Amino acid sequence: MNNIIKILLFILLPIVPLFSEENDLLSGYDDLIKNTQKIENQQVTAKIDRSTSSVVMKDKYEWLVFVFMNGVNDLGVLNFSKNDINEMEMVGSTDKVAMVVESNKIDRDSNRFASFSDGAVTYFVTKDNSNSKDIVSKVIAQTPDGDMGSYKHFAISAQKAIKRFKPDKLLVIIWNHGNGYFGISYDDVSGNSISVPQLKSALKSISKTYGKKIDIFAMDACLMQMAEVVGELKDEAKYIVASEEMIPGAGYPYDDILNLMNKTSDIKSVARGMVDVYDNAYSSSKMTAFGRYNDKSTTLSAVDTSKYDEFISAFNRWIEKAINSDDFKTITDKSVTENAFFFLNGEQRETIDIGVSMNTQTENIMTRTTDLVDYLKNARAKMKDTELISLTDNLINVITKKLVISQKGGDYQNSTGLSYRDRTYGLAIYLPSLRYDSNRYEALSFSKVSLWDEFVKKMLGGKINSSISSSASHGEDGVIVDDEASEDGSSSLPVNSTTTAKKSSISPKDMLSAFSAGSNTTATSLKPTNKAMASLNASGSSTIPSASNGVVKISDNIVAKPSNVFSTTYTESKTLKPDITKLKASKSTVAEKKSGSGLSTNTDNKESKSSSSSDSFITRSKNAIKSFASSAIEKSKDLYEKVFPDKEKINAYKNRLDEFEVEISTKLNVVYADKLVKDLNLQKELLKIDKARTNKLISYSNELIELDRIVSRNYDPKELNSLSKTLETRLDKSRMICDLRICIPPEKLVEWMDAQGKQSVNISNIEIAIRKWEKVFTDGLYVESVSWAQAGTLKFSTTSWSNMSIKERNAVLGKFIESELQNGTTSSALIAMSDSRMSQVDRYNELSIAVDNVSQKMLDMNILNSEELKAIKSKPLDEQMYILSNFFDRGGLKNDKDVSSYVNMINANRSSFTSEVIDANKRAALSSYISASAKTEISKTSTGKNLYNQLYTDKKPEISVEYINGVESLNDGNKITIDAKIVEQFLRVNGYTADDLIKNSVAKKELLTYISPLVVREMADISISKSMGDTYSPDVREKYSAGLLYQAKYTEERKDEAFKTIFDKFSGLSDYADKVMTLKRNYEQSDNTDDFIETSGMRYYSNMPSSSSAKSEILIAVQKELERRSTLSNKEKKNIDKYSVFSGKDVYKLSPYDITNHIKDIKTDDLIALEKNLTSDDNFDSKLSSVIKGIS
């Protein structure tokens, strides 16, 4: 009878909906094998509560103090971070105040040997009843990656603390190096830092979680109390506490701040009190067991952001009057500006000498800032315009009586004899002396709402933007000369005044005289380190450090001071030119690839589309029926096995699962990994035995297969640095593949390759890429030493090297390379291990040759005399270029065949004149033109036309030109943004001004042609993203490489002379143009689409995971976390969801590494949903593969 029932069930049950995801048809199967399953060992979780205090963490506090303490730099090495935590432990968290610190640091032992951490830890600070220097606070969380230069990490760690402690009032502090409007929080290992716009984004996320504005945001970092920084953060914090000047190593007196907060509940009183206790600590030379406050060259102020709009209104009224006043020339004379109180003595740069031939460049430049009120008071003393005087008094009153609610300066004088106590007023502002930092400054909110950028540009001799009308004409020799504005004030853009300020036709002596200034002396106290900003600017300009910043004699009667120079973050993963590898694809292969391209062309006609549509419908219908039938049969088989289980088969597959687990998880056998990934039937059977174990093995297998593919490639020696960056990302300490014991030490990768029988040349390449000790240090020593900024000498040994990741080794290697350059070496095996440094050195040498040739020609043509040339040559190279370029219009120099190529090179790499800076109104007009004209330009190729029609049909795209600092272009899924820095370089090389982008139709058309590959790349990215649908679709290498594929195809199809001419002109001058052409050649010579995708991905996006790696990484992390949570008590499980930061759609916004780093902060239901998404046939990896196949 039982058998009859089973037979009937077998016949009837297939009729039920077989496709429902809710039906668990194998539940009985689980019961059958339950008793024979192998239980995987759980990862041992370290007990992290090390506190000796009896304090109990509550669910709610009146105050939460959250400190993001970045010691992954010299400050951590010097133990300043540890000292400040010890200082917090003098008070600890109380019943009223929860004190929480997110900390990561570099350590140094008593013998100066350095070591790195395994990530960041979150402390709930508890009181230590002794003066012990051991940290006794409770560790309540750990973040494996712990990138302290990540604004996301900053935001998430603060959000976690808010969720956990539910404060009524919130004080958030960032602790690290600061660099004014450049940014804050520099991580020496990741190379990342937090820009001011990123800081705004982080605070916005924090305030959203908090449910209102942050009560007090403070920065225990140098130079951050600037009008520009306040302007960016004003909407996210009620009060901002920071210093105009540097902050000494002792930092804030945290014990005093905590005592203050325990005494008062008034937010404004706390903000003011922080200024008082800071000043008291340093003025009294306070001593603690953890250090001494012995520096009096200090400032600290508290700003009330609710008064910011009133400040801007008063400031703009003052500027509008000032730039149109007869007093303007007087109040911007260097006798006024340079006698204001400048911070870090007006020097505000950290310099390192780079060899005898490279010691006049400045690296790690910091923003040059002055106290705004002190400047205004200096200017007022010289004014004659009574209305301007009245506006000045009003502005000073708004700043000192309303905006700045508290300010204290130390009882000390700077190098020019100005008193911190009497000459600082609590708000600094950018005031350059020679060149304008358009790339960063124009990107700030401050430059969009204030007119200060216009003031600065006019002061520097440039043109005021369209809000203040100006006109220019060319005098003799083509030099722009001052003209009066047109009588009617007409302009092609909105105007409200008629001020004129332009380059003038002056003599070289006059030109140099205009740059003269007072002297500076080097600050002797601790200076902010800004390693993340070292390298090239977006146009390829070298920024190599300077040895001299003082007065330079130009001629007998003229002196000049090198002015502020600015640099731009330039990352290898974004804009470095790839070396052209020895690709062997023949012309016939290229032709076959082109003819076999899967992209549709214009040869398709309506008839063919019409006839194919009915055929495709029939085909789709047949496929759907087949799919349904196949699925029904498979589910019937599954049901049969459920009703009539084959124990022998089950045991056989159980043994196979054990076998595969040993071969893959223990032996890292790629053959087994490949078998598991490709044999879908085997996967199906093993999933029945143990779904969790099998899915984990599949994820590990995918990781091993891709790693095997990476290490098995034949690399050109010039590609090994990119390979190192790729492995650095894949084998970092926090990656899931490290579960396979292949990450630390990285030499285990070599052992694995040897066991797999890899060729010796492949193994040797990997040894270089992982920075094996013997490959890096060839002197045979077991200990090496290097200087680490203010921390002095650090030592590394073969033993400590073995405990370091590839990322950490590359960070250390960067310091050794710095040291080589400082010692005068510009070519060595060490320097060759950094593409950015090699590029920097090569570019410096090229530009030095260009400057030498051009300046000699100027001397021969009597444009300069020998005295003037000698003075110019004494200045930093980038300042030499800037000064010389002011005279390129003289005597037909630009068209002289002997030096025209050198002139172009200098123009491509120098700083922009203010007349070449694209103000907001011009950017808006240019953006409108590009958006309206893009269709015509892009449609000049079939690839471009099809892509445009697919996205927009008859609609107009939104394309904007903005200063975005650090990337060539980006999109938000709809709007495309092109970096204005690329446009500036276009203007410089072609001899155009920003006005030409409005009035010169030829210039506009040329620019549109020049940037069209970027537009195609971003359109492709938008198209690919839309093709991915609503599924989780993170940023992965293939996604962006596919955009490069579209760009390369578009570029290859552009056969017109206009396109060829403009890119030929920019060859060797622009990294962007070189990259466009290099990608085109690589596309033409690549074996296939996959080869192009993989090669370009490793070259340009090595900091991103591949698609399959991302999927595997997330799945492993999710599965491990779900296993961990299954062992928790019900209360612990509820607390996870209660305190989780991410849920719902927010999870889908996280990158793969964000998910793995913050896996414990995601709700359980969302983890389960994510796992289901990634294991479905419709996951992002499968979708992206289909999309890429469609392109090729």
C-alpha positions, 0 to 999 in steps of 0.5 A: 500500500505504501508503494502504491501511495508513493507511485501516485505521489510521483505521478501527481506531484509534477503537476504542481507549480515546479518553478516556485522558488518557495517550494523546497522539494528536497526537505526530506532529502536533507533529513535522510542525509542529516546524520551522515553530514560532515560538520565543518569546523567553525572559525574560532572567534577571538574574545575581544573584550579586554577591558579591566573596567566594570563599566557596563555599556548602555543602549542609550547615552546623552552624549556620544563622542566618536573619534576616527583615529587614523594612525596608519602613518607617521603619527601612529608610529610616533604613538600619538594615537595610542597616547590620545586613547590613553588620555581618553581612558583617564576619564573613560565612558560614563553614565552620560557620555559614551566614548568610542574610537575607530582606530588603526595604526602602524606600530614600531617596537623599541628597536624601531622595527615596524609592523602593520595591523590586521585592520581597524578596531572599535574601542568603547573607551573605559576608564583605566585607574592607573597611568598604564600605557596599555589600552584597556578599553573594550574592543567592540568591533573589528574591520578587516580592511581598516582603510583609514583614508576611506570616507566610506569607512569613516561614515560606516564606523560612525553610523555603527556607533550611533546605532549602538549607543543612540545618543541625544547629542553627537560629537564627531572628530577626525584625528590625523593629518589635515591639509585644508581644502585639499583633504584630511586623513591620509592612510600611508598603506592604502594611499587614500585620503578623504577629500573635502567633498568626500568628507561632506558625503560622509557627514551627510550619511552620518547625519542621516543615521543620526536623524539631524545635523551633527551637533559638533564636528571637530577635526584634530588635524592641521589647517582645517578651519577654512572658509572653504571647508566650512562651506562644504560641511555647513549643512551637516554640522551645527558647529565646526571646531578646528584649527587654522594652523597646524596642530601639535602632536599632542593634539586635543586634550581629550581628558579635559574635553570629556570632563567638560562634556560630563559637566554640561549638556549645552552643545554651544558651551561644549563647542566653546569649551573645546577651544578653551581647554585646548588653549589652556592645555598648550598655554600652561604646558600641561603634562600628563603621563602620555605627553606634554602640551609644549607648543604655543604656536596654536590656534583653535576656533568654533564656527556656528554654521547657522551664520554661514549664509549671512557671512557669504552674503556680506563677503560677496558684497565686499568682493563685488565692491572690492574688484570694481574699486580703485582700491583693488590694486592697492589691497591686492599688492603684495605689501598687503597680502604677504603681510597678512598672517599666513599659516605654517609661515606662508610656506605650507608645504612639505618638501623633500629634495630629490637628487641634484637634478630634481631638487627644485620641485615641490611634492605634497604641496599644501594649500596656502592659507591666511587668516581672513580677518587679518588680511581684511584689516591689513587691506582696510588700513590702505583703503580710500573708498569709504563704501569699501571701508564700511563693507569691510567693517561689516564683514569683519563684524559678521566673522568675529561676532557671529560666525566664529563663536570662540577663538584662541591663539597661542602666546607666540609669534610666527617667523615674521613676528606676527602674534598668534594671539593678536593676529588670528581670528578663527577663519582661514582662506586660500590666498595664492601668490602666483598660480590658481588651483582651479582643479580643486578649488573650482570643485568646491561648493565655496567657489560656487556660492562665493566670489572669492575665486573671482577675486583671487583670479583677478589678483593673479592677473587673470580675467574675472568671470562673466559675473563681472564683465571683462573683455580682452584683445590681443596687442602686438605679438599676440599678447593679451593687453588690458583694455577698458570694458565695452561701454555698454558692458555687453557680454555673451554671458550674464554680467553685473559689472564691468571690471577688466583684468587680463594678461598684459604686454609687459617686459620680462623684468616687469613680469618677474617683478610682479611675482616678488614677495617676502621671505619664508622660513621652514616651520620647525614643528610637526607638519602635516604629511600628505603622501596621498597627494604626491605624484603627477597632476591630471595633465601629467605635470611633474610635481617633484619636491623643492629644496628652496622656498625663499627669496629669489633674486631676479635682477639687481632690483627685483626679487621673487618668491616661489609661490604655492604650487598645487598637485593632483592625485594621479593614480596608476589605476586610472590614467597611466599610459599602458606600455604597449605589449608585444602583441602578435595578432596578425592583420588577418586576425584583426580583420577577422575580428572586425568582420565578426563583430557582434555590434549591429551596423547601419547596413540593417534595413527595415525588411530584414528587421521585420522578417527576423522579428517573427522568426525570433518570436517563434524561436523564443517560443520554442526555447521557452517550451523546451526550457519548461519541459527540461525543467519539468523533467529535472524536477520530476527526477529530483522528486523521484529521488526524494521518494525513492532515495538511492543511499548508495548514490548519496554516499558516493556523492558524499565521498566525492564532496569530501574528496573535492573539499580536500583537493580544493580547500587544502591542496588548492588543486586547480584541476578539481576546481575547474571540474567543479565549476564546469560540471553543472551536474556534479554541482547539482548532486553535491548541493543536495548533499550539503548546500553550504559546503558546496557553494563555498567550494564553488566560490573557492574554485572560481577564486583559484581558477582566476588566480591561476589564469593571472599567474599563468600569463606571460608578462612583459617586464614593464607589466609587472608593476600592474601585476603587483597592483592586481595581486595586491588587491586580490591577496590583501589580508581581508580577502576571503581567498586568504581562508585558503592560506595563500595570502600571508606570506605572499610567498605561499603563492609561489609555493602553490605555483611550484606545486602546480608545475608552473614555468620558472619564468612565470614564478620569477615574474610573480616573485617580483610582483609580490615583492619578494625580499630578495627581488627587492633588496639585492644587497644580501642584507637581512635588515633594511632601514628607511625614513618614514616622514616625521617618525624617523627611521623604521627598520624592516627585516626578512621576518617582518617582511614575511608578515606583510601583505603585498599592499603593505610591501608596496607602501614600504617600497614607496618610502625606499624609492622616496629615499633613493630620489632624495639621495640623488638617484633617479634610475635604479631597480627600486625606482623601476618598481613604481610606474608612477615614480618612473613616469614622474622622473621621465616627465621631469627629464622631458620637461627639463630638456624642453625648458632648457631649449626654450629658455636658450632660444629666448636668450638668443632672441633677446626675449630674456637677458642672462640675468633674468634667465639665471633667476628663472632657472633658480626656481622650481621647474613648474614655476619656470614653465609658468613664467616662461610661457607668459612670453611664448607669444613674443617674436614668433616663438610658438611657431619656431620649428626648432622649439615649437614641440618644446613649447607645446610640451610646456603648455601641456604640463604647466599650470593654467593661466586664469584666462584658461580657467573655466568658470561656472557660467562658461562650464554651463554654456559649454555643457549645453553645447556638448549635450546638444551636439553630442549626437552628431559627433558620436554618430560619426561611427556605427558603434557610436550611433548605435550606442547613442540611439540605444540610450537616447533615441531622439532625446538629448543626453545630459553632459556636463563639464566640471572639475572632478579632480582625479578622474577623466570622466564619470556618470551617475547612471544618467548625467555624464561629467567630463573633467574640466582639467582635460579641457584646460589642457586642450586650451593651453596646447591650442593657444585658446582661452576660456572665452573661446569656448563661448565665442569660437565655433572652431575651438568648440568643434575641436574640443567636442571631437577631442572628448568624444571618446570619453563621452562614448565610454561613459555612455557605454557604462550607462548602457551596461548598467541599465542592461544589468537591471535591478539585480545587485551589480557592483563595480567590477573590472569587466564592467569598466573594461567593457566601456573601454572596449566601446571607446576603442571600437569607436576610436578605431572607426574614426577615420576622419582627418579632424579626429586624426589631426587632433589626436596626433597633435596631443600625442606625447603631450596628454595622458588622456590622448595617449590612453585613447590611442593606446587602447585603440592599438591594443584593441586592434592587436588583441586576440579577442574581446576577452583578451582586451577586457582582461588586459585593460582591466588589469592595467586601468582597474587593478584596484577593482575585483573581477566579476567572478572574484567579486561574486565568490568573495561576497558568497564566501563572506555571506556563507561564513557570516550566516554560519556564525549567526546560526550559533548565536543566541536569540538575543544576539541575533536580535541585536544584530538586526537592531544595530545593523547599519545596512538593510534593503536597497542600501545593501545593493549600493555597497561594493564587494569589499564594502560587503565583506568588510562590513558583513556583520552590519547587514541584516540577516534577511538581507544577507539571505536575499543577497545569497539567493541573488548571487546563486541564481542563474540571473546573478550579476556575473552571468548578466555581465558576461552576456552583456560583454558577449553582446558587445563583441 
